[in-house]
Amino acid sequence: MKKWMLSVGLTAGLISLSACNNAGGADSEAIVESKAGDITKEEFYKKMKEQYGDQVLNQMIDEMVLEDKYKVTDKEIEKETEKIKEELGGEDAFKQALEQNGLSDEKQLKERIKSMLLNEKAATEGVKISEDEMKKTFDEKYKTEVKASHILVEDEKTAKEVQKKLNEGGDFAKLAEEYSKDPGSKSKGGDLGFFGKGAMVPEFDKVAFTLEKGKTSELVKSDYGYHIIKVTDKRENKFEDKKEQIEQELKQQKAKPITEILESLKKKADVKVKDKELKEKMEKKAEQPQMPEMPQQ
């Protein structure tokens, strides 16, 4: 999963809803009409506020205090958008990924990217990475990369059936599209692109980096099922070409907890919630034990 795919929420739609509700004089306007009755903007807003209001307001406050201190440029957002398109393999796969993650268009994605970058800038502010650290990571993970395709199936019987077809001259890409259970690579003939050591599960990683270019593996079992791996290319990278990516990765590993940063920013901004119902709901939730933050991938 890409980082941006994990941050899809309700914010965009509900922010629009709040704006509509506060437009003035139109709260009783029907947004649904039927013989059974009508639903007005006010009724819809009230119901959404009851169910999601505290969550959305918290997200809006978080973004507000982050934007007050940190800046994300259109150029930075565009750069991340293009990276995602490249990683997904083109416009068609990009549009499909948007739909699968509940995003109606590229504009909504860019809103998520902006939020992601604001959080990233806040969490990594002041984090220093040495040249030696970066070179060590380069040697371990990025110096050599392989490009591979795979066919992933759930059971050994199906895996052997696919393997038999490959041995009889079957087309790897077509068989991947027909049999593979990996939604990320299935539509691309099993293509996973280039990756470095440690990017895949250990069983997969070990085989991919020992196979010769153009060769296909025997069955490889992992927690995900049975893989058939084909290495299509290998390359040796230069440190300078990977330096920026490695620095970002290491900074994320050393990032400060974003929850602590947000609490500090809110105190400095003297945030006061005026809506009594939302305030009580937010305070109640704040008193509940919090799950520990997951480490960044």
Secondary structure as GFF3:
##gff-version 3
##sequence-region A 1 297
A	DSSP	three_ten_helix	3	7	.	.	.	ID=ss1
A	DSSP	alpha_helix	11	21	.	.	.	ID=ss2
A	DSSP	beta_strand	30	34	.	.	.	ID=ss3
A	DSSP	beta_strand	37	40	.	.	.	ID=ss4
A	DSSP	alpha_helix	41	69	.	.	.	ID=ss5
A	DSSP	alpha_helix	74	88	.	.	.	ID=ss6
A	DSSP	alpha_helix	91	100	.	.	.	ID=ss7
A	DSSP	alpha_helix	106	124	.	.	.	ID=ss8
A	DSSP	alpha_helix	131	137	.	.	.	ID=ss9
A	DSSP	pi_helix	138	142	.	.	.	ID=ss10
A	DSSP	beta_strand	144	153	.	.	.	ID=ss11
A	DSSP	alpha_helix	156	167	.	.	.	ID=ss12
A	DSSP	alpha_helix	172	179	.	.	.	ID=ss13
A	DSSP	three_ten_helix	186	188	.	.	.	ID=ss14
A	DSSP	beta_strand	191	195	.	.	.	ID=ss15
A	DSSP	alpha_helix	202	208	.	.	.	ID=ss16
A	DSSP	beta_strand	220	222	.	.	.	ID=ss17
A	DSSP	beta_strand	225	236	.	.	.	ID=ss18
A	DSSP	alpha_helix	239	253	.	.	.	ID=ss19
A	DSSP	alpha_helix	258	269	.	.	.	ID=ss20
A	DSSP	alpha_helix	276	287	.	.	.	ID=ss21
###
